[in-house]
Each structure stands twice: as C-alpha cells, then as structure tokens.
C-alpha cells in the first residue's frame, strides 16, 4: 500500500466523463441512423448515421485504456484484496442496482413500444433466459466487463508489479513506439478475428448467447486496451507517446474511421463483417488513444467546477439515459418531422431529465450508494 500522492490527471478525468456522456448522442443518433435499433425514424439521416458510426468506432477502446490507467493507479495505493473490493463495488453495485431500477422496466417498455418479444409465451426456456441476459444487461455491459477485467487484474497487475509484464504482447513497454503498438494491435485484431471465425464455423450458436458475449468475447477484445492503460501509468515514456500528437495516428484514424463505416454499411454478417470489424477497431482504438489523449491534454488539462460536476455525474447520467432515450424515441420522436431537429430535441430531453434525476438522487443516501457503489455522507452539489 502506498500513500504517495498522485498528481490529478484532469484531462483523463474529463475524457472519461465525455466518453461516458457521448453514449447519449450515440443512442439518440442511432434512432435516426440506417442501423436497425429498438426504435427507428421512418426516414434515416445520412449525417446522423455518419456521426453515430464515428462515435462507435473508437469510444469504448479509449474508455478501457483510461479504466486500466486508473485501475493501476489505485492498485498501487491499496493491498490487492482491498483494491479488488473497492473497484468491484464501484462498478458492480451500480450495475446490479440498474437492472431492477432501469433495464427491467426498460424491457417491459420495449414490449409496449416496439412489440419486441411479443411471442414471449412461445419461447423455450433457453430463449427466455438468453433474451433476458441481452435485455437486462443492455447498456450496462461495460460494467460487467470491468468487473471481469478487474478480477483478472488480481493476477495480471501482480505480474506488472513484479516487473514480469507481458513480453509476448507488449515487449519492453518503455521502448514501444506507436508504430510498434500499431503492429501489435493489428496482430491482436487478426487473432481475435480468427478466434471468432473458428467459433462461427464450429459452434455458431454460442455467438448469439448473451452471457458468452458479455463474459468471454467482450473481455477478450478489451483486455489489451485495459492492460495498455495500466502500462501507460507505470511507464511515463509510453504515456508521453499518447499525449503528444502523432501525425501518423491522426491520419490513420481518419482512414480507420472511413474503413469502419464502409464495413458497417457494405459488409455482410456471414462474410467477415464482424471479423473485419474487430481488426479495424482494434487498430483504430490504439490510434485514437493518441488522438483523444493529445487533444484532451491540450484543451482539458485544468481544473473546472463544471467539468468536475460532469465527471461526478457522468456514470449516473449514462445509466439513466438509455431508458430516457427509448421514451423519447417512442413517444416524442414520431411527432418531429425533421431528423436534425429531433436529434437536438432528444439531446435536450434526455440531458435535462438525466441531470434533474442526478440532483434528486444526490439527496437520497440509498440512491447515492446504489448508483456510485460508495456511501456518501453529505451532498455536495455544484451549480452549472
């Protein structure tokens, strides 16, 4: 356990909050995109489809790098058992609380709004179980993945602490250039794609199993990003490569986002759509870490009460935004003819109600615990 104070990383706090809050425009724009979702507008919007694809192409890869970074920082502060309990409580409690309070009511709301699962009575026992796994986990999936990665961290972080590292993945982290990292993540993407194709050939049915996806496939994909974040904290030279703009990463990101969009709209599920997607997003993810970190370090690396407010509120806002988005899509969206106006109205509707609910929950101790994973003795609000 170390009590050495660590300088506050304001830009990383801000980036993490913004990545969380980007889930709101992502899901609202999904309504107006060409992608099939729970609720869709009659006529899709080209610019909102592009906007939606752009957000989805990189957001979670960068998020898990930051999660690994802060996880390792706290790992140095506490003993292993205490670290695991603290980290797990912070994500598992909000996830478990959100199931009965948010995603279960959302499940019934969707049955009413879109007629999903209307043949529930004819489902087999497994179909009911699998449907509930998908629907009740819903937008909480990343919290489940964080619990799994944190648990793996009990072993993996110990290797990093002992200096053993992961030479077969990240050889000599201090000398890793962004070019070498690009090759590494390209190979990781190809390996993940090969694994998925083998599963598709020999056991395709498990790819539609929600529990398998959330506990095996998603953690496998995001584990390299999580470890990269931890190594970036341990090795300052590696971190420095991310916070200084790199022309190759910025140019590669433009190409990667374009390739992601083309694959999404012209690929086919049976013809390597998902495998190609994993290669593109694995490689794009490491490039966008440089883009986002360098951009954030330049513009967001300072203390601001407003930013602090949204850093503290971001998880709660993310948790409640999904059912609010569905309410907007089901009851308000059909009455707005313009897609752009509808998107803006959706943002105002969801954000304003989410912030109002956040302020209410701050004043109720049991809700503060359920949605933060830690008891809060007093309520400190910041005027925006």
C-alpha positions as CSV (number, residue, x, y, z in Angstrom):
1,X,0.0,0.0,0.0
2,X,1.3,3.4,-1.0
3,X,0.2,6.8,0.3
4,X,2.3,8.7,-2.2
5,X,0.1,11.5,-3.6
6,X,-0.5,11.3,-7.3
7,X,-1.0,14.5,-9.4
8,X,-4.6,14.8,-10.6
9,X,-5.0,13.9,-14.2
10,X,-7.6,16.4,-15.1
11,X,-7.6,15.7,-18.8
12,X,-8.1,12.0,-18.2
13,X,-11.0,12.6,-15.8
14,X,-12.5,14.9,-18.4
15,X,-12.0,12.4,-21.3
16,X,-13.5,9.6,-19.3
17,X,-16.6,11.7,-18.5
18,X,-17.0,12.9,-22.1
19,X,-16.7,9.3,-23.4
20,X,-19.4,8.3,-21.0
21,X,-21.7,11.1,-21.9
22,X,-21.1,10.5,-25.6
23,X,-23.3,7.5,-25.1
24,X,-26.3,9.9,-25.2
25,X,-25.7,11.3,-28.7
26,X,-24.7,7.9,-29.8
27,X,-28.0,6.3,-28.9
28,X,-30.2,9.2,-29.9
29,X,-28.4,9.4,-33.3
30,X,-28.9,5.6,-33.6
31,X,-32.7,6.3,-33.8
32,X,-32.1,8.4,-36.9
33,X,-29.4,6.2,-38.5
34,X,-29.6,3.5,-41.1
35,X,-28.8,0.9,-38.4
36,X,-31.7,-1.2,-37.1
37,X,-32.4,-0.4,-33.4
38,X,-35.3,-0.8,-30.9
39,X,-36.9,2.3,-32.4
40,X,-36.1,4.0,-35.7
41,X,-37.3,7.0,-37.6
42,X,-39.2,6.5,-40.8
43,X,-36.5,8.2,-42.9
44,X,-32.9,7.8,-41.7
45,X,-30.4,10.6,-41.8
46,X,-27.1,10.4,-43.6
47,X,-25.2,12.8,-41.3
48,X,-26.5,11.2,-38.2
49,X,-25.5,7.8,-39.4
50,X,-22.0,9.0,-40.1
51,X,-22.0,10.7,-36.7
52,X,-23.2,7.6,-35.0
53,X,-20.6,5.4,-36.7
54,X,-17.8,7.9,-35.8
55,X,-18.6,7.7,-32.1
56,X,-19.0,3.9,-32.1
57,X,-15.7,3.3,-33.9
58,X,-13.4,4.3,-31.0
59,X,-15.3,5.3,-27.9
60,X,-15.0,2.1,-25.8
61,X,-11.4,1.3,-26.8
62,X,-10.2,4.6,-25.4
63,X,-12.5,4.2,-22.4
64,X,-10.9,0.9,-21.4
65,X,-7.4,2.3,-21.7
66,X,-8.4,5.0,-19.2
67,X,-10.0,2.4,-17.0
68,X,-6.8,0.4,-17.0
69,X,-4.8,3.5,-16.2
70,X,-6.8,4.5,-13.1
71,X,-7.2,0.9,-12.0
72,X,-3.4,0.5,-11.9
73,X,-3.1,3.9,-10.1
74,X,-5.4,2.6,-7.3
75,X,-3.7,-0.8,-7.3
76,X,-0.6,0.9,-6.1
77,X,-2.5,2.6,-3.3
78,X,-4.2,-0.4,-1.7
79,X,-3.4,-4.0,-1.0
80,X,-4.8,-6.5,-3.6
81,X,-7.9,-7.6,-1.6
82,X,-8.9,-4.0,-0.7
83,X,-8.3,-2.8,-4.3
84,X,-10.5,-5.6,-5.7
85,X,-13.3,-4.9,-3.3
86,X,-13.2,-1.1,-3.9
87,X,-13.0,-1.4,-7.7
88,X,-15.7,-4.1,-7.9
89,X,-18.1,-2.2,-5.6
90,X,-17.8,0.9,-7.7
91,X,-18.9,-0.9,-10.9
92,X,-20.9,-3.9,-9.7
93,X,-23.2,-2.1,-7.3
94,X,-24.5,0.4,-9.9
95,X,-24.8,-2.4,-12.5
96,X,-26.8,-4.6,-10.1
97,X,-28.9,-1.7,-9.0
98,X,-29.7,-0.6,-12.5
99,X,-31.1,-4.0,-13.5
100,X,-34.3,-3.8,-11.4
101,X,-34.5,0.0,-11.4
102,X,-33.7,0.7,-15.1
103,X,-33.3,-2.2,-17.5
104,X,-36.1,-4.4,-16.2
105,X,-38.7,-1.5,-16.7
106,X,-37.0,-0.8,-20.0
107,X,-37.6,-4.4,-21.0
108,X,-41.4,-4.0,-20.5
109,X,-41.4,-0.6,-22.1
110,X,-39.9,-2.0,-25.3
111,X,-42.5,-4.7,-25.4
112,X,-45.1,-1.9,-25.4
113,X,-43.3,0.5,-27.8
114,X,-41.8,-1.8,-30.4
115,X,-43.5,-5.1,-29.8
116,X,-40.2,-6.8,-29.1
117,X,-40.5,-10.3,-27.7
118,X,-44.2,-10.3,-28.3
119,X,-44.1,-14.1,-28.8
120,X,-42.6,-14.5,-25.3
121,X,-45.1,-17.2,-24.3
122,X,-43.9,-19.4,-27.1
123,X,-40.2,-19.0,-26.3
124,X,-38.3,-22.0,-25.0
125,X,-36.7,-21.8,-21.5
126,X,-33.3,-21.1,-23.1
127,X,-34.7,-18.4,-25.4
128,X,-36.3,-16.6,-22.4
129,X,-33.1,-16.8,-20.4
130,X,-31.0,-15.6,-23.3
131,X,-33.4,-12.8,-24.1
132,X,-33.3,-11.6,-20.5
133,X,-29.5,-11.7,-20.5
134,X,-29.3,-9.4,-23.5
135,X,-32.1,-7.1,-22.5
136,X,-31.3,-6.8,-18.7
137,X,-27.6,-6.3,-19.3
138,X,-28.3,-3.9,-22.2
139,X,-26.2,-0.7,-22.0
140,X,-24.7,-2.0,-18.7
141,X,-22.4,-4.5,-20.5
142,X,-19.3,-2.4,-20.0
143,X,-19.7,-2.5,-16.2
144,X,-19.8,-6.3,-16.3
145,X,-16.7,-6.3,-18.5
146,X,-15.0,-4.0,-16.0
147,X,-15.8,-6.4,-13.1
148,X,-14.2,-9.3,-15.1
149,X,-11.1,-7.3,-16.1
150,X,-10.7,-6.1,-12.5
151,X,-10.8,-9.7,-11.3
152,X,-8.3,-10.7,-14.0
153,X,-6.2,-7.7,-12.8
154,X,-5.6,-9.5,-9.5
155,X,-3.2,-11.8,-11.4
156,X,-2.2,-9.6,-14.3
157,X,-1.4,-6.5,-12.3
158,X,0.7,-8.6,-10.0
159,X,2.9,-9.6,-13.0
160,X,3.3,-5.9,-13.9
161,X,4.2,-5.0,-10.3
162,X,6.9,-7.7,-10.2
163,X,8.3,-6.4,-13.5
164,X,7.4,-9.6,-15.4
165,X,5.0,-7.8,-17.7
166,X,3.6,-9.4,-20.9
167,X,6.6,-9.6,-23.2
168,X,4.6,-11.8,-25.6
169,X,2.2,-8.9,-26.1
170,X,3.9,-5.7,-25.0
171,X,7.7,-6.3,-25.2
172,X,9.7,-3.7,-23.2
173,X,6.9,-1.0,-22.8
174,X,9.4,1.8,-22.3
175,X,10.7,1.4,-25.9
176,X,7.3,0.8,-27.5
177,X,6.7,3.3,-30.3
178,X,3.3,4.0,-31.7
179,X,4.4,2.2,-34.9
180,X,5.2,-1.0,-32.9
181,X,1.9,-0.7,-31.0
182,X,0.1,-0.5,-34.3
183,X,1.7,-3.8,-35.4
184,X,0.9,-5.4,-32.1
185,X,-2.8,-4.3,-32.2
186,X,-3.1,-5.3,-35.8
187,X,-1.9,-8.8,-34.8
188,X,-4.3,-8.8,-31.8
189,X,-7.2,-7.9,-34.1
190,X,-6.3,-10.6,-36.6
191,X,-6.0,-13.2,-33.7
192,X,-9.4,-12.1,-32.3
193,X,-10.9,-12.3,-35.8
194,X,-9.5,-15.8,-36.3
195,X,-10.9,-17.0,-33.0
196,X,-14.4,-15.6,-33.8
197,X,-14.3,-17.2,-37.3
198,X,-13.4,-20.6,-35.8
199,X,-16.3,-20.3,-33.3
200,X,-18.6,-19.3,-36.2
201,X,-17.5,-22.4,-38.1
202,X,-17.7,-24.9,-35.3
203,X,-20.2,-23.5,-32.8
204,X,-22.1,-20.6,-34.4
205,X,-25.0,-20.8,-31.9
206,X,-22.9,-19.6,-29.0
207,X,-22.1,-16.3,-30.7
208,X,-25.8,-15.3,-30.2
209,X,-25.6,-16.3,-26.5
210,X,-25.6,-13.1,-24.4
211,X,-23.7,-14.4,-21.4
212,X,-20.9,-15.8,-23.7
213,X,-20.6,-12.5,-25.4
214,X,-20.5,-10.4,-22.3
215,X,-18.2,-12.6,-20.2
216,X,-15.9,-14.1,-22.9
217,X,-15.8,-12.2,-26.2
218,X,-16.0,-8.6,-24.9
219,X,-13.4,-9.0,-22.1
220,X,-11.1,-10.7,-24.6
221,X,-11.4,-7.8,-27.0
222,X,-10.9,-5.0,-24.5
223,X,-8.3,-6.7,-22.3
224,X,-5.3,-5.4,-24.4
225,X,-6.6,-1.9,-24.0
226,X,-7.1,-2.3,-20.3
227,X,-3.5,-3.6,-19.9
228,X,-2.2,-0.8,-22.2
229,X,-3.7,1.8,-19.8
230,X,-2.0,0.2,-16.8
231,X,1.3,0.1,-18.6
232,X,0.9,3.8,-19.6
233,X,0.7,4.7,-15.9
234,X,3.7,2.5,-14.9
235,X,5.9,3.7,-17.8
236,X,5.9,7.5,-18.3
237,X,7.6,7.3,-21.7
238,X,4.8,5.2,-23.0
239,X,2.2,7.6,-21.7
240,X,4.2,10.5,-23.2
241,X,3.7,8.9,-26.6
242,X,0.0,9.1,-26.2
243,X,-0.3,12.7,-25.0
244,X,1.9,14.2,-27.8
245,X,0.1,14.4,-31.2
246,X,1.4,11.9,-33.8
247,X,0.7,12.7,-37.4
248,X,0.6,9.0,-38.4
249,X,-2.1,8.3,-35.7
250,X,-4.2,11.2,-36.7
251,X,-4.0,10.3,-40.4
252,X,-4.5,6.6,-39.7
253,X,-7.6,7.4,-37.6
254,X,-9.2,9.1,-40.5
255,X,-8.6,6.1,-42.7
256,X,-9.7,3.7,-39.9
257,X,-13.0,5.5,-39.3
258,X,-13.7,5.5,-43.0
259,X,-12.9,1.8,-43.2
260,X,-15.1,1.1,-40.2
261,X,-18.1,3.0,-41.8
262,X,-17.6,1.2,-45.2
263,X,-17.5,-2.2,-43.5
264,X,-20.6,-1.4,-41.4
265,X,-22.7,-0.4,-44.4
266,X,-21.4,-2.8,-47.1
267,X,-20.2,-5.8,-45.1
268,X,-22.3,-9.0,-44.5
269,X,-22.5,-10.9,-41.2
270,X,-21.7,-14.2,-42.9
271,X,-18.9,-12.7,-45.0
272,X,-16.3,-11.5,-42.5
273,X,-18.2,-8.3,-41.4
274,X,-17.5,-8.9,-37.7
275,X,-14.0,-10.2,-38.2
276,X,-13.1,-7.2,-40.4
277,X,-14.7,-5.0,-37.8
278,X,-12.5,-6.4,-35.0
279,X,-9.3,-5.8,-37.0
280,X,-10.3,-2.3,-37.9
281,X,-11.5,-1.3,-34.4
282,X,-8.5,-2.9,-32.6
283,X,-6.1,-0.9,-34.7
284,X,-8.2,2.2,-34.8
285,X,-8.5,2.1,-31.0
286,X,-4.8,2.4,-30.3
287,X,-4.5,5.3,-32.9
288,X,-7.5,7.1,-31.3
289,X,-5.9,6.9,-27.9
290,X,-3.2,9.2,-29.2
291,X,-5.8,11.5,-30.9
292,X,-8.0,11.7,-27.8
293,X,-5.3,11.9,-25.2
294,X,-3.3,14.6,-27.1
295,X,-6.4,16.6,-27.8
296,X,-7.6,16.3,-24.2
297,X,-4.1,17.0,-22.8
298,X,-4.0,20.3,-24.8
299,X,-7.6,21.5,-24.1
300,X,-8.9,19.8,-20.9
301,X,-5.9,19.5,-18.6
302,X,-7.1,22.1,-16.0
303,X,-9.5,22.2,-13.1
304,X,-13.0,23.4,-13.7
305,X,-16.0,23.1,-11.3
306,X,-18.3,22.5,-14.3
307,X,-16.1,19.7,-15.6
308,X,-15.8,18.2,-12.1
309,X,-19.6,18.2,-11.9
310,X,-19.9,16.2,-15.1
311,X,-17.1,13.9,-14.1
312,X,-19.0,13.0,-10.9
313,X,-22.4,12.9,-12.7
314,X,-21.3,11.0,-15.9
315,X,-21.9,7.5,-14.7
316,X,-25.3,8.2,-13.4
317,X,-26.3,10.2,-16.5
318,X,-25.1,7.3,-18.7
319,X,-27.1,4.8,-16.6
320,X,-30.4,6.6,-16.9
321,X,-30.0,8.0,-20.4
322,X,-30.9,4.7,-22.2
323,X,-34.5,4.3,-21.0
324,X,-35.0,8.1,-21.4
325,X,-33.8,7.8,-25.0
326,X,-36.3,5.0,-25.6
327,X,-39.1,7.1,-24.0
328,X,-38.1,10.0,-26.3
329,X,-38.0,7.7,-29.4
330,X,-41.3,6.0,-28.6
331,X,-43.4,9.0,-27.6
332,X,-41.9,12.2,-28.9
333,X,-39.7,11.3,-31.9
334,X,-42.7,10.4,-34.2
335,X,-44.1,13.9,-33.8
336,X,-41.0,15.7,-35.0
337,X,-40.7,15.7,-38.8
338,X,-37.0,16.9,-39.0
339,X,-34.4,14.3,-38.1
340,X,-31.9,17.1,-37.1
341,X,-34.5,18.9,-35.0
342,X,-35.5,15.6,-33.5
343,X,-31.9,14.7,-32.6
344,X,-31.4,18.1,-30.9
345,X,-34.7,17.8,-29.1
346,X,-33.7,14.4,-27.9
347,X,-30.5,15.7,-26.5
348,X,-32.2,18.4,-24.6
349,X,-34.9,16.0,-23.4
350,X,-32.5,13.3,-22.2
351,X,-29.8,15.5,-20.7
352,X,-32.2,17.8,-18.8
353,X,-34.1,15.0,-17.2
354,X,-30.9,13.0,-16.5
355,X,-29.4,16.0,-14.7
356,X,-32.6,16.6,-12.8
357,X,-32.6,12.9,-11.7
358,X,-29.0,13.2,-10.8
359,X,-29.7,16.1,-8.5
360,X,-32.6,14.2,-6.9
361,X,-30.5,11.1,-6.3
362,X,-27.8,13.2,-4.6
363,X,-30.2,14.0,-1.9
364,X,-31.2,10.4,-1.2
365,X,-28.4,8.4,0.6
366,X,-29.5,5.0,-0.6
367,X,-29.6,6.1,-4.2
368,X,-26.2,7.7,-3.9
369,X,-24.9,4.4,-2.8
370,X,-26.7,2.3,-5.4
371,X,-25.5,4.4,-8.3
372,X,-22.0,5.1,-7.1
373,X,-21.0,2.0,-5.2
374,X,-19.9,4.0,-2.2
375,X,-21.8,5.7,0.7
376,X,-21.7,9.5,0.6
377,X,-22.2,11.2,3.9
378,X,-23.2,14.6,2.5
379,X,-24.4,16.1,-0.7
380,X,-22.1,18.5,-2.4
381,X,-23.8,20.0,-5.5
382,X,-22.2,22.3,-8.0
383,X,-24.1,24.9,-9.9
384,X,-23.7,24.6,-13.6
